Amino acid sequence: MSLFSRLRKPPRRFAIECKNSLRMVATALASALCLATPSAHADERLNLLCSADLEWCQLMKNRFEQETGVHVAMIRKSAGEALALVAAQRAHPQFDIWWAGSGDAHLQAAFEGLTQDYRSPQLAQLQPWAQRFAQVGRSRTVGIYQGVLGIGYDADALRRRQQTPPRCWSDLLAKSWRGEIQIANPNASGTAYVALATLVQLKGEDGAFDYLRRLNANVSQYTSTGVGPGEAVSRGEADVAVEFLHDLVKQRVAGFDIATVTPCEGTGYEIGGMSLIAGAAHAALAQRFYEFALRADVQSLADKAHAYQIPSNRAAAIPANAPRPEGIRLIDYDFARFGDPAVRKHLLERWTTEIYAHAH
């Protein structure tokens, strides 16, 4: 029908048709805009750098996505690798938040200004050690769990050989362990750096490196991840692993005959860290994940991922299989000193030159 014909219609009918036509146009425009404009959540993407076991990383990623509708792009790296990555991306950060991994690496990132200062409203709900850790890190990191360093061994293999299990750091120097010990490389692994720092605190720096030179003869491999030694023991590729107890317990729960012990001279421990990346593209989402990860109900999910660390939220459930620090001889681990970038660099350079360069 022509416009001229429409104009000849009665005014009321014409007005109704105009109104209907406008309504149709508005509906079409709205539909077009809905097609052209992404949903509110489609643009929300959190870039997560995770240094826990992959199973726990996936659990945290999936739970946050389900709860918020926010897409999480997650990459898993060991603490040492994660620190190197964050440092390399200082000018153009590719991650918004770094969750889990040995606290020494998080502290170095904090001291170098790679992470953002932030005080959570939940801080008072955390264990005292988690709050002290945040203070040492100048509020640029926070403690999310605690794990104790220990020794794991293949109990079945030792029984068959009628070999006495190791009980102390000094026991690992026996010739009977030649080529049977695995420990991670501290340049790549936060676990191994804690071990290195622990020995320095127990024996003094020169005494620790003398010990490591002697231990070198018994080490078959310096793995790239902290969990690598325990996995090697479970496969029968080594008899002894130096690792965090919670990772060794995970192997035992999986059905492997791995026994654990904490060294008689004393041992160190880690506080797993969480840090907001400075200059992150999605800072608001990063804070949202930060608060999510500190909640007691979320930390209580760790058991579902076979993660057996002690959670930092005092109201969180401790996994039934988690090693308890009671009765363990813990050293007074100096997080401020060994999280200092200069100290860390010095120890790693010395380890690389004096120990790793002579590995067989």
C-alpha positions as CSV (number, residue, x, y, z in Angstrom):
1,M,0.0,0.0,0.0
2,S,1.4,3.4,-1.0
3,L,2.0,6.2,1.5
4,F,-0.6,8.3,-0.3
5,S,-3.2,5.5,0.3
6,R,-2.2,5.3,3.9
7,L,-2.7,9.0,4.3
8,R,-6.2,8.7,3.0
9,K,-7.1,6.3,5.8
10,P,-9.1,7.5,8.9
11,P,-6.8,9.3,11.4
12,R,-7.4,6.7,14.2
13,R,-6.7,3.7,12.0
14,F,-3.6,5.4,10.6
15,A,-2.3,6.2,14.1
16,I,-2.8,2.6,15.2
17,E,-0.8,1.3,12.2
18,C,1.9,3.9,12.8
19,K,2.2,2.8,16.4
20,N,2.3,-0.9,15.4
21,S,5.0,-0.2,12.8
22,L,7.1,1.7,15.3
23,R,6.7,-1.1,17.8
24,M,7.9,-3.6,15.1
25,V,10.9,-1.4,14.3
26,A,11.8,-1.0,17.9
27,T,11.6,-4.8,18.4
28,A,13.8,-5.4,15.3
29,L,16.4,-2.9,16.5
30,A,16.4,-4.4,20.0
31,S,16.9,-7.9,18.5
32,A,19.8,-6.6,16.3
33,L,21.4,-5.0,19.3
34,C,21.1,-8.2,21.2
35,L,22.8,-10.1,18.4
36,A,25.5,-7.5,17.9
37,T,26.3,-6.9,21.6
38,P,27.8,-9.7,23.7
39,S,26.1,-10.7,27.0
40,A,27.2,-9.1,30.2
41,H,29.4,-12.1,31.1
42,A,30.8,-12.8,27.7
43,D,33.3,-9.9,28.1
44,E,34.2,-11.1,31.6
45,R,37.3,-13.2,31.4
46,L,39.6,-13.8,34.3
47,N,43.2,-14.9,33.5
48,L,44.3,-17.2,36.3
49,L,47.9,-18.4,36.9
50,C,47.7,-21.4,39.2
51,S,50.6,-23.1,41.0
52,A,48.7,-25.9,42.8
53,D,48.2,-29.4,41.4
54,L,46.2,-29.4,38.2
55,E,43.2,-31.2,39.8
56,W,42.9,-28.4,42.4
57,C,43.4,-25.7,39.8
58,Q,40.6,-27.2,37.8
59,L,38.3,-27.4,40.8
60,M,38.8,-23.7,41.6
61,K,38.4,-22.7,38.0
62,N,35.2,-24.7,37.6
63,R,33.6,-23.6,40.9
64,F,34.3,-19.9,40.3
65,E,32.8,-20.2,36.8
66,Q,29.7,-22.0,38.1
67,E,29.2,-19.5,40.8
68,T,29.8,-16.3,38.9
69,G,29.3,-17.0,35.2
70,V,32.7,-15.5,34.5
71,H,34.9,-17.4,32.1
72,V,38.3,-18.3,33.6
73,A,41.3,-18.9,31.3
74,M,43.7,-20.9,33.5
75,I,47.4,-21.9,33.1
76,R,49.2,-24.2,35.5
77,K,52.8,-23.5,36.3
78,S,55.1,-24.4,39.2
79,A,55.8,-21.5,41.6
80,G,59.3,-20.9,40.2
81,E,58.0,-21.0,36.6
82,A,55.1,-18.7,37.5
83,L,57.4,-16.1,39.1
84,A,59.6,-16.1,36.1
85,L,56.5,-15.6,33.9
86,V,55.1,-12.8,35.9
87,A,58.5,-11.0,35.9
88,A,58.9,-11.4,32.2
89,Q,55.4,-9.9,31.6
90,R,55.9,-7.0,34.0
91,A,55.3,-4.4,31.2
92,H,52.3,-6.2,29.7
93,P,50.7,-8.5,32.3
94,Q,48.9,-11.4,30.8
95,F,47.4,-12.7,34.1
96,D,45.1,-11.1,36.6
97,I,45.7,-13.2,39.7
98,W,48.3,-15.8,40.8
99,W,46.8,-18.5,43.1
100,A,48.8,-21.1,45.1
101,G,52.4,-22.1,45.0
102,S,55.2,-21.6,47.6
103,G,55.1,-18.3,49.4
104,D,58.8,-17.5,48.8
105,A,58.0,-16.9,45.2
106,H,55.0,-14.8,46.0
107,L,57.1,-12.7,48.4
108,Q,59.7,-12.1,45.8
109,A,57.0,-10.9,43.4
110,A,55.7,-8.6,46.1
111,F,59.1,-7.2,47.0
112,E,59.8,-6.5,43.3
113,G,56.4,-4.7,42.8
114,L,55.0,-7.3,40.5
115,T,51.9,-7.7,42.6
116,Q,49.2,-5.3,43.8
117,D,48.6,-4.4,47.5
118,Y,45.2,-5.4,48.8
119,R,43.7,-6.0,52.2
120,S,40.8,-8.4,52.2
121,P,37.8,-7.8,54.5
122,Q,38.3,-11.5,55.4
123,L,41.8,-11.1,56.7
124,A,40.8,-11.3,60.4
125,Q,39.2,-14.8,59.7
126,L,42.6,-16.3,58.6
127,Q,45.1,-18.2,60.7
128,P,47.7,-16.1,62.4
129,W,50.4,-17.5,60.1
130,A,48.5,-16.4,57.1
131,Q,48.0,-12.9,58.5
132,R,51.8,-12.6,59.4
133,F,52.6,-13.7,55.9
134,A,50.5,-10.9,54.5
135,Q,52.3,-8.4,56.7
136,V,55.7,-9.7,55.5
137,G,54.5,-9.3,51.9
138,R,53.3,-5.7,52.6
139,S,49.8,-6.7,51.8
140,R,50.8,-7.8,48.2
141,T,50.2,-11.4,49.0
142,V,48.3,-13.5,51.5
143,G,48.5,-17.1,52.9
144,I,46.0,-19.6,51.6
145,Y,47.4,-22.9,53.0
146,Q,50.3,-24.4,54.9
147,G,52.3,-27.4,54.0
148,V,55.2,-29.2,55.7
149,L,58.4,-30.3,54.0
150,G,59.3,-34.0,54.4
151,I,60.7,-37.2,53.1
152,G,58.8,-39.9,51.3
153,Y,60.0,-43.4,50.5
154,D,58.9,-46.6,48.8
155,A,58.0,-48.7,51.8
156,D,57.5,-51.9,49.9
157,A,61.0,-51.7,48.2
158,L,62.7,-51.0,51.5
159,R,61.0,-53.9,53.2
160,R,62.0,-56.3,50.4
161,R,65.6,-55.1,50.7
162,Q,65.4,-55.0,54.5
163,Q,66.8,-51.4,54.3
164,T,66.3,-49.0,57.2
165,P,64.1,-46.0,56.2
166,P,65.6,-42.5,56.4
167,R,64.6,-40.6,59.5
168,C,66.9,-37.5,59.3
169,W,68.4,-35.3,56.6
170,S,71.8,-36.8,57.5
171,D,70.4,-40.3,56.6
172,L,70.0,-39.3,53.0
173,L,73.8,-39.1,52.6
174,A,74.3,-42.9,53.1
175,K,75.9,-44.7,50.1
176,S,72.9,-47.1,50.1
177,W,70.8,-44.3,48.5
178,R,73.2,-43.9,45.6
179,G,71.0,-42.9,42.6
180,E,67.8,-43.5,44.5
181,I,66.8,-39.9,45.6
182,Q,64.9,-37.3,43.7
183,I,64.3,-33.7,44.5
184,A,63.2,-30.8,42.4
185,N,65.3,-28.1,40.9
186,P,64.9,-24.9,43.0
187,N,65.1,-22.7,40.0
188,A,61.8,-24.1,38.8
189,S,60.2,-25.4,41.9
190,G,59.0,-23.6,45.0
191,T,59.1,-26.9,46.9
192,A,62.8,-27.3,46.2
193,Y,63.6,-23.7,47.1
194,V,61.9,-24.2,50.5
195,A,64.1,-27.3,50.9
196,L,67.2,-25.2,50.0
197,A,66.2,-22.4,52.4
198,T,65.4,-24.9,55.1
199,L,68.9,-26.5,54.9
200,V,70.5,-23.1,55.0
201,Q,68.6,-22.2,58.2
202,L,69.5,-25.6,59.8
203,K,73.2,-25.7,58.8
204,G,74.2,-22.3,57.8
205,E,74.9,-21.4,54.2
206,D,78.3,-23.1,53.7
207,G,77.2,-26.1,55.8
208,A,74.1,-26.4,53.6
209,F,76.0,-26.4,50.4
210,D,78.5,-28.9,51.7
211,Y,75.6,-31.2,52.5
212,L,74.1,-30.6,49.0
213,R,77.4,-31.5,47.4
214,R,77.5,-34.8,49.2
215,L,73.8,-35.4,48.6
216,N,74.4,-34.8,44.8
217,A,75.9,-38.3,44.5
218,N,72.7,-39.9,45.6
219,V,70.3,-37.8,43.5
220,S,69.2,-39.5,40.2
221,Q,67.2,-36.5,39.0
222,Y,66.4,-32.9,39.8
223,T,62.8,-32.6,38.5
224,S,61.1,-29.6,37.1
225,T,58.2,-29.7,39.5
226,G,57.9,-30.2,43.2
227,V,55.5,-33.2,42.9
228,G,57.8,-35.0,40.4
229,P,59.9,-36.8,43.0
230,G,56.9,-38.4,44.7
231,E,55.5,-39.4,41.4
232,A,58.8,-41.1,40.5
233,V,58.7,-43.0,43.8
234,S,55.2,-44.2,43.1
235,R,56.3,-45.5,39.6
236,G,59.3,-47.3,41.2
237,E,61.8,-45.0,39.5
238,A,63.3,-43.9,42.8
239,D,63.2,-45.0,46.4
240,V,63.2,-41.6,48.1
241,A,61.6,-38.2,47.4
242,V,62.1,-34.9,49.2
243,E,58.8,-33.1,48.9
244,F,55.9,-31.6,50.8
245,L,54.1,-34.1,52.9
246,H,50.6,-33.3,51.5
247,D,51.8,-34.2,48.0
248,L,53.3,-37.5,49.2
249,V,50.0,-38.2,51.1
250,K,48.2,-37.7,47.8
251,Q,50.3,-40.6,46.3
252,R,49.5,-42.8,49.3
253,V,45.8,-42.1,49.1
254,A,46.0,-43.0,45.4
255,G,47.1,-46.5,46.5
256,F,50.9,-46.3,46.4
257,D,52.9,-47.7,49.3
258,I,54.6,-44.5,50.1
259,A,55.6,-43.8,53.8
260,T,56.5,-40.3,55.0
261,V,58.7,-38.9,57.7
262,T,59.7,-35.4,58.9
263,P,63.5,-35.1,59.4
264,C,64.7,-35.4,63.0
265,E,66.8,-32.3,62.8
266,G,63.8,-30.2,62.0
267,T,62.1,-29.1,58.8
268,G,60.7,-26.1,57.0
269,Y,57.3,-25.4,55.7
270,E,55.6,-23.4,53.0
271,I,52.7,-21.0,53.2
272,G,51.0,-21.1,49.8
273,G,50.4,-17.6,48.5
274,M,47.8,-15.7,46.5
275,S,48.6,-12.4,44.8
276,L,46.9,-9.9,42.6
277,I,49.0,-9.0,39.5
278,A,50.0,-5.4,39.3
279,G,48.6,-3.7,36.2
280,A,46.1,-6.6,35.5
281,A,43.5,-6.0,32.8
282,H,40.7,-7.4,34.9
283,A,41.5,-6.1,38.4
284,A,37.9,-6.2,39.7
285,L,37.4,-9.8,38.6
286,A,40.8,-10.6,40.2
287,Q,39.6,-9.2,43.6
288,R,36.4,-11.2,43.2
289,F,38.3,-14.4,42.8
290,Y,40.6,-13.4,45.7
291,E,37.7,-13.1,48.1
292,F,36.2,-16.3,46.7
293,A,39.4,-18.2,47.4
294,L,39.6,-17.0,51.0
295,R,36.1,-18.2,51.9
296,A,35.9,-21.1,54.4
297,D,33.4,-23.0,52.2
298,V,35.7,-22.7,49.2
299,Q,38.8,-23.8,51.1
300,S,36.9,-26.7,52.5
301,L,36.6,-28.1,48.9
302,A,40.3,-28.9,48.8
303,D,39.7,-32.5,49.9
304,K,37.6,-33.1,46.8
305,A,40.7,-32.3,44.7
306,H,42.9,-34.6,46.9
307,A,44.7,-31.5,48.2
308,Y,45.8,-32.1,51.8
309,Q,47.3,-28.8,52.9
310,I,46.1,-27.0,56.1
311,P,43.7,-24.2,55.0
312,S,44.2,-20.6,56.1
313,N,40.6,-19.8,56.9
314,R,40.1,-20.8,60.5
315,A,36.5,-22.0,59.8
316,A,37.5,-24.2,56.9
317,A,37.5,-28.0,57.2
318,I,40.9,-29.6,57.4
319,P,41.1,-32.6,55.1
320,A,41.1,-35.9,57.1
321,N,44.4,-37.0,55.5
322,A,46.2,-33.7,56.0
323,P,49.5,-34.0,57.9
324,R,49.1,-32.2,61.2
325,P,51.9,-29.9,62.3
326,E,51.5,-30.9,65.9
327,G,54.4,-33.2,67.0
328,I,56.5,-32.1,64.0
329,R,59.8,-30.3,64.7
330,L,59.3,-27.1,62.6
331,I,62.0,-24.5,62.2
332,D,61.2,-20.9,62.6
333,Y,61.2,-20.3,58.9
334,D,62.3,-16.8,57.9
335,F,60.0,-15.9,55.1
336,A,61.2,-12.3,55.0
337,R,64.8,-13.2,54.5
338,F,64.3,-16.1,52.0
339,G,61.6,-14.3,50.1
340,D,64.0,-11.4,49.5
341,P,64.9,-11.2,45.8
342,A,68.6,-10.7,46.4
343,V,68.9,-13.7,48.8
344,R,66.9,-15.9,46.5
345,K,69.0,-14.9,43.5
346,H,72.2,-15.5,45.4
347,L,71.2,-19.0,46.7
348,L,69.9,-20.1,43.3
349,E,73.0,-19.0,41.5
350,R,75.2,-20.8,44.0
351,W,73.1,-23.9,43.8
352,T,73.2,-23.9,39.9
353,T,77.0,-23.4,39.9
354,E,78.1,-25.6,42.8
355,I,75.4,-28.4,42.7
356,Y,73.6,-28.6,39.4
357,A,76.6,-28.1,37.3
358,H,78.1,-31.2,38.8
359,A,75.0,-33.4,38.7
360,H,75.5,-36.7,36.9
